[in-house]
Amino acid sequence: MTLYTYKKKIRYTLLAVAFALAVYFVRLQLIARSEPSSVDSGTNLLVTIVMVLIPCVLIGIALRREK
């Protein structure tokens, strides 16, 4: 019984971390997009993909069911 509640707490923690990272990444994207256009400013596609993948992977780990 203890192992189940331990895994449940870890899943909720991972979901909370994923949500917090998603909010943080959205804020960073909005800040980057609001900068005036220049060569070194704005968003980078690779960075944007990584920012999307990190919360998705955390959510996938948290929702994975073990048999």
Secondary structure, DSSP 4 states (H G I P E B T S, - for coil): -HHHHHHHHHHHHHHHHHHHHHHHHHHHHHHHHHSPP-TT-S--HHHHHHHHHHHHHHHHHHHPPP-
